[in-house]
Amino acid sequence: MRKFLLLACMASLLGTAGVALADPNLTLQADPHRHFVNGVEVGPRYCDNPELRDAFAQFHANTHTHNGVTGEIGPVAPGLHNSRGGELTFSAC
């Protein structure tokens, strides 16, 4: 019984954490572009699939930059913009 209760508690915590990570009211103003870390494309491929617009806006606001997005919450990923190791870069579609 204790194992079941522990698993149920962990499952409920994981479910709520996933919901809390998104910025709920983003407005994308940036043109579509591709993101790269060390030459490898990362993030939603908005250039190839316009249906990924919302995912692209979330990625852009939380990982890349707040420029081109309004409604974001919190800072962008500092480890990808500190000139130490892998850096996030971008290019046009």
Backbone bond lengths (Angstrom), bond angles and torsions (degrees), N, CA, C in turn:
res aa  C-N    CA-C-N  psi(-1)  N-CA   C-N-CA  omega(-1)  CA-C   N-CA-C  phi
1 M - - - 1.445 - - 1.526 111.21 -
2 R 1.333 116.51 -40.37 1.460 119.87 179.83 1.520 111.56 -63.19
3 K 1.337 117.03 -39.52 1.469 120.75 179.04 1.523 110.19 -62.87
4 F 1.319 116.77 -42.62 1.459 120.59 179.23 1.531 110.68 -62.53
5 L 1.320 116.46 -44.41 1.463 120.84 179.58 1.527 110.84 -62.98
6 L 1.317 117.46 -42.10 1.455 121.88 178.34 1.522 110.89 -62.94
7 L 1.323 117.02 -45.50 1.467 120.86 178.40 1.529 111.54 -63.16
8 A 1.320 117.06 -40.31 1.467 120.58 179.04 1.532 110.71 -63.97
9 C 1.319 116.93 -41.61 1.472 120.82 178.44 1.524 111.13 -64.68
10 M 1.317 116.98 -43.42 1.465 120.56 179.90 1.526 110.76 -64.68
11 A 1.309 117.79 -41.24 1.460 121.60 179.45 1.522 110.93 -63.27
12 S 1.315 117.58 -40.93 1.463 119.97 179.98 1.524 110.92 -68.02
13 L 1.327 117.63 -37.10 1.472 120.67 177.63 1.516 111.07 -66.38
14 L 1.307 118.15 -42.03 1.459 121.17 179.20 1.514 111.25 -64.90
15 G 1.305 117.79 -39.34 1.458 121.35 179.71 1.517 112.42 -64.40
16 T 1.321 118.01 -40.98 1.457 120.22 -179.40 1.518 111.83 -75.27
17 A 1.326 118.84 -30.69 1.463 121.17 179.34 1.518 110.65 -66.08
18 G 1.319 118.03 -37.48 1.460 121.02 179.92 1.522 111.83 -64.15
19 V 1.300 117.50 -35.69 1.458 121.53 -179.73 1.524 111.09 -72.35
20 A 1.307 117.65 -33.88 1.456 122.00 -174.48 1.517 113.92 -76.72
21 L 1.318 119.29 -10.77 1.453 121.46 -175.23 1.524 114.41 -82.40
22 A 1.303 119.34 -20.11 1.462 122.01 -175.53 1.522 111.63 -86.86
23 D 1.323 115.53 147.33 1.458 121.44 171.95 1.532 106.51 -85.58
24 P 1.322 118.96 118.22 1.458 120.85 -168.86 1.525 116.83 -73.52
25 N 1.325 119.35 -26.32 1.471 119.81 -172.24 1.519 112.25 -127.24
26 L 1.318 117.63 57.46 1.457 120.46 -179.77 1.516 111.53 -83.62
27 T 1.316 115.61 144.17 1.455 122.33 172.03 1.518 106.74 -121.92
28 L 1.321 117.61 116.53 1.459 122.59 -178.15 1.516 109.74 -84.51
29 Q 1.328 116.62 126.95 1.458 122.06 176.56 1.525 111.68 -119.07
30 A 1.319 117.68 -11.91 1.463 121.95 -178.63 1.528 110.19 -76.27
31 D 1.319 115.39 147.46 1.460 120.57 174.40 1.524 109.34 -70.89
32 P 1.333 118.18 152.95 1.464 120.31 177.34 1.531 110.48 -58.36
33 H 1.321 116.73 140.38 1.460 122.29 175.63 1.518 108.27 -158.82
34 R 1.315 115.82 170.86 1.463 121.97 -178.48 1.520 109.75 -104.29
35 H 1.339 116.66 146.81 1.461 122.81 178.76 1.530 109.44 -112.04
36 F 1.329 116.30 143.61 1.466 121.72 -178.55 1.525 110.55 -137.34
37 V 1.328 116.38 144.99 1.463 123.60 168.17 1.523 105.74 -124.27
38 N 1.315 116.62 118.34 1.471 122.50 -177.73 1.525 111.86 52.55
39 G 1.316 116.92 40.46 1.461 121.78 176.55 1.513 115.66 81.36
40 V 1.334 118.42 -0.48 1.466 122.23 179.78 1.526 108.49 -104.11
41 E 1.333 116.20 127.39 1.467 119.66 -179.22 1.524 110.34 -66.34
42 V 1.337 116.02 133.24 1.454 122.91 179.39 1.521 109.47 -130.52
43 G 1.318 115.86 163.15 1.456 120.73 176.40 1.519 112.57 83.10
44 P 1.331 116.23 174.78 1.465 121.65 -179.87 1.527 111.22 -63.77
45 R 1.307 116.60 138.77 1.475 122.11 -177.74 1.526 109.74 -90.21
46 Y 1.314 115.46 70.03 1.462 123.62 -178.31 1.530 111.31 -62.34
47 C 1.319 117.69 -31.63 1.463 121.00 178.07 1.527 111.35 -60.00
48 D 1.332 116.53 -35.01 1.460 122.11 -176.66 1.518 113.68 -92.78
49 N 1.337 117.24 -20.40 1.456 120.58 -174.99 1.532 109.90 -146.30
50 P 1.335 118.39 99.27 1.464 121.63 -178.76 1.530 114.20 -59.72
51 E 1.335 118.09 -18.09 1.462 120.52 178.26 1.534 111.93 -69.58
52 L 1.322 117.73 -11.34 1.461 122.43 179.44 1.523 112.39 -90.34
53 R 1.319 117.28 15.60 1.466 122.05 -176.63 1.527 112.46 -56.18
54 D 1.321 118.14 -47.40 1.468 120.88 -179.01 1.530 111.57 -65.28
55 A 1.329 116.97 -41.79 1.464 120.37 177.62 1.527 110.38 -64.52
56 F 1.323 116.57 -39.90 1.462 121.42 177.56 1.527 110.26 -61.83
57 A 1.326 117.58 -43.12 1.464 121.54 179.35 1.531 110.46 -62.41
58 Q 1.338 117.77 -42.38 1.465 121.06 178.09 1.530 110.52 -62.57
59 F 1.324 116.16 -47.41 1.461 120.57 179.93 1.522 110.24 -61.36
60 H 1.317 116.29 -45.06 1.462 122.13 -178.13 1.521 110.89 -60.17
61 A 1.316 117.54 -46.06 1.463 121.91 -176.81 1.520 112.73 -71.45
62 N 1.327 118.04 -34.57 1.457 120.91 -173.51 1.524 114.80 -96.90
63 T 1.320 117.51 -19.70 1.450 119.85 -174.71 1.517 113.14 -120.17
64 H 1.308 117.11 -37.10 1.455 121.44 -170.55 1.528 111.05 -96.33
65 T 1.305 117.89 -71.24 1.458 121.89 -177.12 1.516 109.43 -163.99
66 H 1.303 116.81 155.70 1.461 120.24 173.91 1.527 111.04 -81.69
67 N 1.321 118.92 -15.18 1.466 120.82 177.77 1.520 109.28 -63.48
68 G 1.298 116.83 131.92 1.453 121.39 179.84 1.510 114.48 90.02
69 V 1.343 117.23 3.54 1.457 121.95 179.34 1.520 107.67 -141.11
70 T 1.317 117.02 137.92 1.463 120.02 172.71 1.517 108.80 -120.93
71 G 1.329 116.98 151.04 1.457 122.78 179.37 1.509 113.63 98.12
72 E 1.331 118.02 7.32 1.460 121.16 -176.59 1.522 112.10 -74.13
73 I 1.326 114.92 157.34 1.459 122.57 179.30 1.529 107.64 -123.43
74 G 1.317 117.90 128.41 1.457 121.62 174.21 1.513 113.95 82.80
75 P 1.345 116.32 173.69 1.461 122.06 -176.62 1.528 112.29 -81.24
76 V 1.332 115.78 160.79 1.464 120.42 173.41 1.518 108.43 -75.58
77 A 1.324 117.18 165.54 1.469 121.92 -177.27 1.526 110.56 -62.23
78 P 1.341 118.15 109.08 1.463 120.21 -175.35 1.527 113.77 -67.63
79 G 1.312 119.28 -28.17 1.457 121.60 -178.33 1.511 114.25 -70.23
80 L 1.324 117.56 -15.75 1.465 120.79 179.40 1.527 111.96 -98.54
81 H 1.315 117.44 5.40 1.460 121.01 -177.26 1.525 110.94 -140.44
82 N 1.348 117.39 38.94 1.459 119.26 -175.61 1.530 113.79 -125.15
83 S 1.332 117.72 9.70 1.474 123.43 179.90 1.526 112.96 60.52
84 R 1.323 117.64 26.70 1.472 122.93 176.26 1.520 108.36 -126.92
85 G 1.288 118.03 104.83 1.461 120.22 178.80 1.520 112.02 83.26
86 G 1.334 116.32 -145.21 1.459 121.93 -177.01 1.520 111.77 -64.41
87 E 1.314 114.91 130.11 1.464 120.82 178.29 1.515 108.96 -117.21
88 L 1.316 115.96 145.59 1.457 121.43 176.74 1.517 108.18 -84.95
89 T 1.317 116.69 126.23 1.462 122.24 176.89 1.528 107.91 -125.70
90 F 1.312 116.84 173.35 1.461 119.92 179.86 1.516 110.15 -145.23
91 S 1.347 115.17 162.59 1.471 122.17 174.39 1.520 108.20 -150.13
92 A 1.296 116.00 160.93 1.466 121.51 178.91 1.523 110.60 -64.95
93 C 1.321 116.11 160.24 1.459 121.58 178.71 1.533 110.82 -62.21
